[in-house]
Amino acid sequence: MPHAVRIAVVTGASSGIGAAVARRLADDGMTVVAVARRIDRLDAMAADHPHIVAHGADVADRGAVDGLAERLRAQFGRCHLLVNNAGVGGGAFRGPESVDGLLHTMQVNFVGAVHTTAALHDLLVVSAPSQIINVGSVSGKVNPGFIATEGFPQRRLVASRVARLVGAPSDVAAAVADVVVSRARERTVPRWYRPLMALRHVVPPLFWAMTSRTSRARGTRDA
Ligand SMILES: NC(=O)c1ccc[n+]([C@@H]2O[C@H](COP(=O)([O-])OP(=O)(O)OC[C@H]3O[C@@H](n4cnc5c(N)ncnc54)[C@H](OP(=O)(O)O)[C@@H]3O)[C@@H](O)[C@H]2O)c1
């Protein structure tokens, strides 16, 4: 396989967003390894498109994901793009009886993405500049920005000229208390961060330019 061929892995590729992403990337010339449990669907996609390769795997099963990585190593030796898209719904907590469903959703949507990213890490590194795209969801977020806490002390930012941008845990507590009452679906804290979040959606390049300056001031150690 010549290195000019770019390899993409798309999980959850047997339907919906993942299938559309897999077809689009393949149309754009990438060789796409389409991953899901329903291998019959993936085989049909592969039969329809010369750049799609079907691979049956359950992303919640670490052994199955390791098997995917072994196949990629043997067949391609590269992975330029990983799209973590596999996911199931039904993750809402509706009482003790919903816990099994919630854990299953986390196992597929979150742990599955962690498994896949870890298993393909060496291939992504050797293929640099490579990329990981995680398909998330807009639902159910409270977004703390830079909040100085024991676990996230924000030392460099606090010592920099933009120290006033760092919030306090009490800011988040106030926001949480407010959300309890207002039932807002999303809240961003500290308050100054909100226009920035709007900017993120309206003028993304400006948002990323501003946050990369802040990240430089913040350093990489305070996660
Ligand atoms: N559609 C929305 O409105 C929406 C909104 C927010 C977020 N999302 C996210 O977008 C992503 C794609 O969802 P979709 O709307 O395209 O839904 P979908 O049509 O149901 O597709 C889900 C895909 O995930 C795969 N999948 C499920 N469990 C899996 C497992 N254990 N291992 C491997 N693959 C698995 C399914 O394939 P198999 O069943 O063949 O395994 C299927 O290909 C999900 O992560 C979802 O949370 C969707």
The ligand as an ORCA input file, in Angstrom:
! r2SCAN-3c Opt
* xyz 0 1
  N     -28.743     11.595     15.126
  C     -28.753     12.504     16.107
  O     -29.679     13.308     16.282
  C     -27.557     12.590     17.008
  C     -27.497     13.664     17.888
  C     -26.400     13.766     18.740
  C     -25.386     12.831     18.663
  N     -25.467     11.802     17.780
  C     -24.358     10.840     17.744
  O     -23.995     10.576     16.407
  C     -23.435      9.255     16.329
  C     -24.079      8.500     15.180
  O     -25.449      8.328     15.445
  P     -26.544      8.187     14.288
  O     -27.539      9.250     14.499
  O     -25.922      8.082     12.943
  O     -27.239      6.801     14.751
  P     -27.405      5.409     14.030
  O     -27.923      5.582     12.657
  O     -28.179      4.570     14.965
  O     -25.908      4.869     13.906
  C     -25.222      4.370     15.014
  C     -24.044      3.562     14.501
  O     -23.291      3.104     15.632
  C     -23.060      1.731     15.472
  N     -22.894      1.081     16.745
  C     -23.768      1.046     17.792
  N     -23.261      0.312     18.784
  C     -22.048     -0.113     18.367
  C     -21.034     -0.918     18.946
  N     -21.171     -1.424     20.184
  N     -19.912     -1.169     18.245
  C     -19.762     -0.663     16.993
  N     -20.675      0.108     16.390
  C     -21.803      0.371     17.074
  C     -24.264      1.201     14.704
  O     -23.910      0.051     13.979
  P     -24.216     -1.460     14.405
  O     -25.554     -1.469     15.068
  O     -24.185     -2.197     13.109
  O     -23.102     -1.867     15.310
  C     -24.486      2.339     13.738
  O     -23.672      2.201     12.599
  C     -23.681      8.591     17.694
  O     -22.488      8.628     18.454
  C     -24.728      9.483     18.335
  O     -24.625      9.478     19.748
  C     -26.540     11.656     16.958
*
